[in-house]
Amino acid sequence: MKKEYDFGKGKRGAVVQPEPGKSRITIRLDNEVLDWFRAKADKQGGGNYQTMINQVLKEYIHQDKSLADILRQVIREELKPAA
């Protein structure tokens, strides 16, 4: 190793620029959520859990349902086995 390095031409920021149409952000998620997505990615033989989270969020926003409609659907699905 050198005793000193010249960072005069160094640049601040991300080393790898995000793909067009994507933004780099910081987000706080529950450990339970991260653990679930990481485990799912591992179970599928690898892959990127962040891509999976992004896909789930995209599917959710493309649904033309209110939260109340989604809750009704979940309740109906859960009540079927009990009937």
C-alpha distance (Angstrom), angle and dihedral (degrees) to the residues before:
residue distance angle dihedral
M1 . . .
K2 3.75 . .
K3 3.74 119.3 .
E4 3.85 90.3 -128.2
Y5 3.80 134.7 15.8
D6 3.80 128.1 -154.3
F7 3.81 111.2 -128.0
G8 3.81 92.6 169.4
K9 3.81 92.1 118.8
G10 3.81 94.3 40.3
K11 3.80 120.7 124.9
R12 3.79 128.9 -146.0
G13 3.78 122.3 -129.3
A14 3.76 138.8 46.6
V15 3.79 116.0 -11.5
V16 3.80 92.0 -147.7
Q17 3.79 115.7 45.4
P18 3.82 115.7 -134.6
E19 3.77 119.5 -106.9
P20 3.81 115.9 -94.2
G21 3.80 109.4 -82.8
K22 3.80 93.4 26.5
S23 3.79 130.6 96.0
R24 3.75 129.2 -157.2
I25 3.81 110.9 -127.8
T26 3.76 140.3 162.0
I27 3.79 115.3 -121.8
R28 3.78 132.3 174.0
L29 3.80 115.8 -135.6
D30 3.78 130.3 175.0
N31 3.80 114.2 -95.6
E32 3.81 87.9 -124.1
V33 3.81 90.3 60.6
L34 3.81 93.9 46.7
D35 3.80 92.5 45.6
W36 3.82 90.8 51.7
F37 3.81 94.0 50.4
R38 3.81 93.2 43.6
A39 3.81 91.3 49.8
K40 3.81 91.0 47.9
A41 3.82 90.7 50.9
D42 3.82 90.8 49.1
K43 3.81 91.5 47.4
Q44 3.81 89.9 53.9
G45 3.78 90.1 55.2
G46 3.78 99.1 -94.8
G47 3.73 133.0 -50.1
N48 3.73 134.3 137.4
Y49 3.78 117.7 -55.2
Q50 3.82 89.5 -163.3
T51 3.80 90.0 59.5
M52 3.80 88.6 50.8
I53 3.81 91.7 52.0
N54 3.82 89.6 49.0
Q55 3.83 91.3 50.6
V56 3.81 92.8 49.9
L57 3.80 90.9 50.0
K58 3.82 91.7 48.6
E59 3.81 91.4 50.2
Y60 3.79 89.8 50.0
I61 3.81 95.2 51.5
H62 3.80 91.9 46.8
Q63 3.79 91.3 57.3
D64 3.76 110.0 98.1
K65 3.78 93.1 -144.1
S66 3.75 133.0 111.8
L67 3.79 120.0 -127.8
A68 3.81 88.1 -106.1
D69 3.84 90.4 55.9
I70 3.80 91.0 49.9
L71 3.81 91.6 49.2
R72 3.81 90.7 49.7
Q73 3.80 89.9 51.5
V74 3.80 92.4 49.6
I75 3.81 92.2 47.9
R76 3.82 91.5 49.8
E77 3.80 91.0 49.3
E78 3.79 91.9 49.3
L79 3.81 93.6 46.4
K80 3.83 94.2 52.4
P81 3.82 94.6 73.8
A82 3.80 90.1 48.9
A83 3.80 93.2 53.8
